[in-house]
Amino acid sequence: MPTYDFICNDCNEHFDVFLSFAEYGKKKVSCTHCKSKNVRRRMTKVRVAKSDEGRMESMADDFSGFEGLEDDPKSMGRMMRKMGREMGEELPPEFNEVVDRLESGQSPDEIEKSIPDLGKTDSGDND
């Protein structure tokens, strides 16, 4: 049975209601906190699951023109942030630091000089 999110217009509390498709729009909903019928449906974010192939295709479509990015750190940072989100994996804190610096306009060379251990493994070797 689907869950629907509501907000009470009287007490401003958020609450969920389980309704079948047949009940939705027909059954009256009351606030679970104050019992008011003065409620409205709350629209929540929708998350679409993509396959690895779908994520890669999406990134390829968005970033088909990589040329010139090395001269535009802000665009490079935006591209890297989107790629990080598309990957759907937990990224190390250094990734966010680098992307933040790129988005602020710092060049990759400046970032590399200020973070000398960036990209090195525990053994000190590059990947």
DRENKOL-11518 format. One record per residue (C-alpha): residue number from 1; residue in one letter; chain; x, y, z. Coordinates in nm, 3 decimals. Example, Ala and Ser with C-alpha at 12.3 -4.5 7.8 and 13.67 -1.06 7.14 Angstrom:
2
<r><num>1</num><residu>A</residu><chaine>A</chaine><x>1.230</x><y>-0.450</y><z>0.780</z></r>
<r><num>2</num><residu>S</residu><chaine>A</chaine><x>1.367</x><y>-0.106</y><z>0.714</z></r>
END
This chain:
127
<r><num>1</num><residu>M</residu><chaine>A</chaine><x>0.000</x><y>0.000</y><z>0.000</z></r>
<r><num>2</num><residu>P</residu><chaine>A</chaine><x>0.147</x><y>0.340</y><z>-0.095</z></r>
<r><num>3</num><residu>T</residu><chaine>A</chaine><x>0.245</x><y>0.596</y><z>0.166</z></r>
<r><num>4</num><residu>Y</residu><chaine>A</chaine><x>0.133</x><y>0.955</y><z>0.112</z></r>
<r><num>5</num><residu>D</residu><chaine>A</chaine><x>0.288</x><y>1.252</y><z>0.291</z></r>
<r><num>6</num><residu>F</residu><chaine>A</chaine><x>0.065</x><y>1.525</y><z>0.431</z></r>
<r><num>7</num><residu>I</residu><chaine>A</chaine><x>0.100</x><y>1.853</y><z>0.620</z></r>
<r><num>8</num><residu>C</residu><chaine>A</chaine><x>-0.161</x><y>1.980</y><z>0.863</z></r>
<r><num>9</num><residu>N</residu><chaine>A</chaine><x>-0.261</x><y>2.340</y><z>0.785</z></r>
<r><num>10</num><residu>D</residu><chaine>A</chaine><x>-0.362</x><y>2.392</y><z>1.150</z></r>
<r><num>11</num><residu>C</residu><chaine>A</chaine><x>-0.067</x><y>2.252</y><z>1.350</z></r>
<r><num>12</num><residu>N</residu><chaine>A</chaine><x>0.195</x><y>2.237</y><z>1.067</z></r>
<r><num>13</num><residu>E</residu><chaine>A</chaine><x>0.289</x><y>1.878</y><z>1.152</z></r>
<r><num>14</num><residu>H</residu><chaine>A</chaine><x>0.403</x><y>1.640</y><z>0.879</z></r>
<r><num>15</num><residu>F</residu><chaine>A</chaine><x>0.255</x><y>1.290</y><z>0.877</z></r>
<r><num>16</num><residu>D</residu><chaine>A</chaine><x>0.226</x><y>0.985</y><z>0.653</z></r>
<r><num>17</num><residu>V</residu><chaine>A</chaine><x>-0.091</x><y>0.798</y><z>0.561</z></r>
<r><num>18</num><residu>F</residu><chaine>A</chaine><x>-0.116</x><y>0.454</y><z>0.403</z></r>
<r><num>19</num><residu>L</residu><chaine>A</chaine><x>-0.387</x><y>0.448</y><z>0.137</z></r>
<r><num>20</num><residu>S</residu><chaine>A</chaine><x>-0.468</x><y>0.207</y><z>-0.141</z></r>
<r><num>21</num><residu>F</residu><chaine>A</chaine><x>-0.491</x><y>0.352</y><z>-0.490</z></r>
<r><num>22</num><residu>A</residu><chaine>A</chaine><x>-0.868</x><y>0.310</y><z>-0.467</z></r>
<r><num>23</num><residu>E</residu><chaine>A</chaine><x>-0.884</x><y>0.505</y><z>-0.138</z></r>
<r><num>24</num><residu>Y</residu><chaine>A</chaine><x>-0.665</x><y>0.795</y><z>-0.250</z></r>
<r><num>25</num><residu>G</residu><chaine>A</chaine><x>-0.878</x><y>1.101</y><z>-0.325</z></r>
<r><num>26</num><residu>K</residu><chaine>A</chaine><x>-1.190</x><y>0.940</y><z>-0.181</z></r>
<r><num>27</num><residu>K</residu><chaine>A</chaine><x>-1.104</x><y>0.870</y><z>0.182</z></r>
<r><num>28</num><residu>K</residu><chaine>A</chaine><x>-1.089</x><y>1.179</y><z>0.405</z></r>
<r><num>29</num><residu>V</residu><chaine>A</chaine><x>-0.752</x><y>1.229</y><z>0.571</z></r>
<r><num>30</num><residu>S</residu><chaine>A</chaine><x>-0.716</x><y>1.375</y><z>0.921</z></r>
<r><num>31</num><residu>C</residu><chaine>A</chaine><x>-0.405</x><y>1.498</y><z>1.096</z></r>
<r><num>32</num><residu>T</residu><chaine>A</chaine><x>-0.259</x><y>1.224</y><z>1.313</z></r>
<r><num>33</num><residu>H</residu><chaine>A</chaine><x>-0.150</x><y>1.486</y><z>1.569</z></r>
<r><num>34</num><residu>C</residu><chaine>A</chaine><x>-0.447</x><y>1.723</y><z>1.614</z></r>
<r><num>35</num><residu>K</residu><chaine>A</chaine><x>-0.719</x><y>1.534</y><z>1.417</z></r>
<r><num>36</num><residu>S</residu><chaine>A</chaine><x>-0.788</x><y>1.836</y><z>1.193</z></r>
<r><num>37</num><residu>K</residu><chaine>A</chaine><x>-0.924</x><y>1.766</y><z>0.846</z></r>
<r><num>38</num><residu>N</residu><chaine>A</chaine><x>-0.754</x><y>2.084</y><z>0.719</z></r>
<r><num>39</num><residu>V</residu><chaine>A</chaine><x>-0.462</x><y>1.901</y><z>0.558</z></r>
<r><num>40</num><residu>R</residu><chaine>A</chaine><x>-0.279</x><y>1.912</y><z>0.226</z></r>
<r><num>41</num><residu>R</residu><chaine>A</chaine><x>-0.070</x><y>1.662</y><z>0.036</z></r>
<r><num>42</num><residu>R</residu><chaine>A</chaine><x>0.303</x><y>1.721</y><z>0.060</z></r>
<r><num>43</num><residu>M</residu><chaine>A</chaine><x>0.505</x><y>1.658</y><z>-0.254</z></r>
<r><num>44</num><residu>T</residu><chaine>A</chaine><x>0.829</x><y>1.478</y><z>-0.179</z></r>
<r><num>45</num><residu>K</residu><chaine>A</chaine><x>1.138</x><y>1.417</y><z>-0.387</z></r>
<r><num>46</num><residu>V</residu><chaine>A</chaine><x>1.125</x><y>1.133</y><z>-0.630</z></r>
<r><num>47</num><residu>R</residu><chaine>A</chaine><x>1.433</x><y>0.922</y><z>-0.670</z></r>
<r><num>48</num><residu>V</residu><chaine>A</chaine><x>1.480</x><y>0.725</y><z>-0.988</z></r>
<r><num>49</num><residu>A</residu><chaine>A</chaine><x>1.708</x><y>0.425</y><z>-0.979</z></r>
<r><num>50</num><residu>K</residu><chaine>A</chaine><x>1.943</x><y>0.403</y><z>-1.273</z></r>
<r><num>51</num><residu>S</residu><chaine>A</chaine><x>2.164</x><y>0.121</y><z>-1.384</z></r>
<r><num>52</num><residu>D</residu><chaine>A</chaine><x>2.539</x><y>0.177</y><z>-1.405</z></r>
<r><num>53</num><residu>E</residu><chaine>A</chaine><x>2.498</x><y>0.192</y><z>-1.782</z></r>
<r><num>54</num><residu>G</residu><chaine>A</chaine><x>2.220</x><y>0.451</y><z>-1.749</z></r>
<r><num>55</num><residu>R</residu><chaine>A</chaine><x>2.434</x><y>0.670</y><z>-1.523</z></r>
<r><num>56</num><residu>M</residu><chaine>A</chaine><x>2.726</x><y>0.652</y><z>-1.766</z></r>
<r><num>57</num><residu>E</residu><chaine>A</chaine><x>2.499</x><y>0.742</y><z>-2.059</z></r>
<r><num>58</num><residu>S</residu><chaine>A</chaine><x>2.360</x><y>1.038</y><z>-1.866</z></r>
<r><num>59</num><residu>M</residu><chaine>A</chaine><x>2.710</x><y>1.164</y><z>-1.788</z></r>
<r><num>60</num><residu>A</residu><chaine>A</chaine><x>2.820</x><y>1.117</y><z>-2.149</z></r>
<r><num>61</num><residu>D</residu><chaine>A</chaine><x>2.521</x><y>1.319</y><z>-2.271</z></r>
<r><num>62</num><residu>D</residu><chaine>A</chaine><x>2.583</x><y>1.599</y><z>-2.021</z></r>
<r><num>63</num><residu>F</residu><chaine>A</chaine><x>2.958</x><y>1.620</y><z>-2.071</z></r>
<r><num>64</num><residu>S</residu><chaine>A</chaine><x>3.012</x><y>1.543</y><z>-2.436</z></r>
<r><num>65</num><residu>G</residu><chaine>A</chaine><x>3.228</x><y>1.855</y><z>-2.473</z></r>
<r><num>66</num><residu>F</residu><chaine>A</chaine><x>3.518</x><y>1.803</y><z>-2.232</z></r>
<r><num>67</num><residu>E</residu><chaine>A</chaine><x>3.750</x><y>2.021</y><z>-2.437</z></r>
<r><num>68</num><residu>G</residu><chaine>A</chaine><x>3.840</x><y>2.349</y><z>-2.270</z></r>
<r><num>69</num><residu>L</residu><chaine>A</chaine><x>3.753</x><y>2.234</y><z>-1.919</z></r>
<r><num>70</num><residu>E</residu><chaine>A</chaine><x>4.116</x><y>2.252</y><z>-1.806</z></r>
<r><num>71</num><residu>D</residu><chaine>A</chaine><x>4.095</x><y>2.629</y><z>-1.866</z></r>
<r><num>72</num><residu>D</residu><chaine>A</chaine><x>3.763</x><y>2.665</y><z>-1.680</z></r>
<r><num>73</num><residu>P</residu><chaine>A</chaine><x>3.795</x><y>2.534</y><z>-1.321</z></r>
<r><num>74</num><residu>K</residu><chaine>A</chaine><x>3.439</x><y>2.634</y><z>-1.227</z></r>
<r><num>75</num><residu>S</residu><chaine>A</chaine><x>3.289</x><y>2.428</y><z>-1.510</z></r>
<r><num>76</num><residu>M</residu><chaine>A</chaine><x>3.525</x><y>2.142</y><z>-1.427</z></r>
<r><num>77</num><residu>G</residu><chaine>A</chaine><x>3.407</x><y>2.154</y><z>-1.063</z></r>
<r><num>78</num><residu>R</residu><chaine>A</chaine><x>3.040</x><y>2.149</y><z>-1.167</z></r>
<r><num>79</num><residu>M</residu><chaine>A</chaine><x>3.110</x><y>1.854</y><z>-1.397</z></r>
<r><num>80</num><residu>M</residu><chaine>A</chaine><x>3.293</x><y>1.663</y><z>-1.122</z></r>
<r><num>81</num><residu>R</residu><chaine>A</chaine><x>3.015</x><y>1.730</y><z>-0.868</z></r>
<r><num>82</num><residu>K</residu><chaine>A</chaine><x>2.752</x><y>1.599</y><z>-1.111</z></r>
<r><num>83</num><residu>M</residu><chaine>A</chaine><x>2.966</x><y>1.294</y><z>-1.191</z></r>
<r><num>84</num><residu>G</residu><chaine>A</chaine><x>3.003</x><y>1.227</y><z>-0.818</z></r>
<r><num>85</num><residu>R</residu><chaine>A</chaine><x>2.624</x><y>1.239</y><z>-0.770</z></r>
<r><num>86</num><residu>E</residu><chaine>A</chaine><x>2.565</x><y>1.018</y><z>-1.074</z></r>
<r><num>87</num><residu>M</residu><chaine>A</chaine><x>2.805</x><y>0.753</y><z>-0.943</z></r>
<r><num>88</num><residu>G</residu><chaine>A</chaine><x>2.583</x><y>0.706</y><z>-0.637</z></r>
<r><num>89</num><residu>E</residu><chaine>A</chaine><x>2.876</x><y>0.600</y><z>-0.421</z></r>
<r><num>90</num><residu>E</residu><chaine>A</chaine><x>3.031</x><y>0.746</y><z>-0.108</z></r>
<r><num>91</num><residu>L</residu><chaine>A</chaine><x>3.327</x><y>0.957</y><z>-0.214</z></r>
<r><num>92</num><residu>P</residu><chaine>A</chaine><x>3.620</x><y>1.053</y><z>0.009</z></r>
<r><num>93</num><residu>P</residu><chaine>A</chaine><x>3.616</x><y>1.398</y><z>0.175</z></r>
<r><num>94</num><residu>E</residu><chaine>A</chaine><x>3.909</x><y>1.503</y><z>-0.044</z></r>
<r><num>95</num><residu>F</residu><chaine>A</chaine><x>3.680</x><y>1.480</y><z>-0.346</z></r>
<r><num>96</num><residu>N</residu><chaine>A</chaine><x>3.445</x><y>1.744</y><z>-0.203</z></r>
<r><num>97</num><residu>E</residu><chaine>A</chaine><x>3.737</x><y>1.965</y><z>-0.105</z></r>
<r><num>98</num><residu>V</residu><chaine>A</chaine><x>3.879</x><y>1.955</y><z>-0.459</z></r>
<r><num>99</num><residu>V</residu><chaine>A</chaine><x>3.539</x><y>2.018</y><z>-0.618</z></r>
<r><num>100</num><residu>D</residu><chaine>A</chaine><x>3.470</x><y>2.310</y><z>-0.379</z></r>
<r><num>101</num><residu>R</residu><chaine>A</chaine><x>3.806</x><y>2.464</y><z>-0.472</z></r>
<r><num>102</num><residu>L</residu><chaine>A</chaine><x>3.742</x><y>2.418</y><z>-0.844</z></r>
<r><num>103</num><residu>E</residu><chaine>A</chaine><x>3.398</x><y>2.574</y><z>-0.816</z></r>
<r><num>104</num><residu>S</residu><chaine>A</chaine><x>3.552</x><y>2.874</y><z>-0.639</z></r>
<r><num>105</num><residu>G</residu><chaine>A</chaine><x>3.782</x><y>2.920</y><z>-0.941</z></r>
<r><num>106</num><residu>Q</residu><chaine>A</chaine><x>4.108</x><y>2.768</y><z>-0.813</z></r>
<r><num>107</num><residu>S</residu><chaine>A</chaine><x>4.307</x><y>2.598</y><z>-1.086</z></r>
<r><num>108</num><residu>P</residu><chaine>A</chaine><x>4.387</x><y>2.224</y><z>-1.077</z></r>
<r><num>109</num><residu>D</residu><chaine>A</chaine><x>4.760</x><y>2.309</y><z>-1.057</z></r>
<r><num>110</num><residu>E</residu><chaine>A</chaine><x>4.705</x><y>2.532</y><z>-0.752</z></r>
<r><num>111</num><residu>I</residu><chaine>A</chaine><x>4.498</x><y>2.261</y><z>-0.585</z></r>
<r><num>112</num><residu>E</residu><chaine>A</chaine><x>4.761</x><y>1.996</y><z>-0.656</z></r>
<r><num>113</num><residu>K</residu><chaine>A</chaine><x>5.035</x><y>2.217</y><z>-0.506</z></r>
<r><num>114</num><residu>S</residu><chaine>A</chaine><x>4.832</x><y>2.290</y><z>-0.191</z></r>
<r><num>115</num><residu>I</residu><chaine>A</chaine><x>4.737</x><y>1.923</y><z>-0.135</z></r>
<r><num>116</num><residu>P</residu><chaine>A</chaine><x>5.060</x><y>1.735</y><z>-0.217</z></r>
<r><num>117</num><residu>D</residu><chaine>A</chaine><x>4.934</x><y>1.394</y><z>-0.098</z></r>
<r><num>118</num><residu>L</residu><chaine>A</chaine><x>4.625</x><y>1.405</y><z>-0.319</z></r>
<r><num>119</num><residu>G</residu><chaine>A</chaine><x>4.584</x><y>1.086</y><z>-0.521</z></r>
<r><num>120</num><residu>K</residu><chaine>A</chaine><x>4.842</x><y>0.883</y><z>-0.330</z></r>
<r><num>121</num><residu>T</residu><chaine>A</chaine><x>4.766</x><y>0.550</y><z>-0.166</z></r>
<r><num>122</num><residu>D</residu><chaine>A</chaine><x>4.870</x><y>0.454</y><z>0.188</z></r>
<r><num>123</num><residu>S</residu><chaine>A</chaine><x>5.198</x><y>0.322</y><z>0.049</z></r>
<r><num>124</num><residu>G</residu><chaine>A</chaine><x>5.272</x><y>0.661</y><z>-0.105</z></r>
<r><num>125</num><residu>D</residu><chaine>A</chaine><x>5.240</x><y>0.537</y><z>-0.465</z></r>
<r><num>126</num><residu>N</residu><chaine>A</chaine><x>5.010</x><y>0.697</y><z>-0.719</z></r>
<r><num>127</num><residu>D</residu><chaine>A</chaine><x>4.711</x><y>0.489</y><z>-0.830</z></r>
END
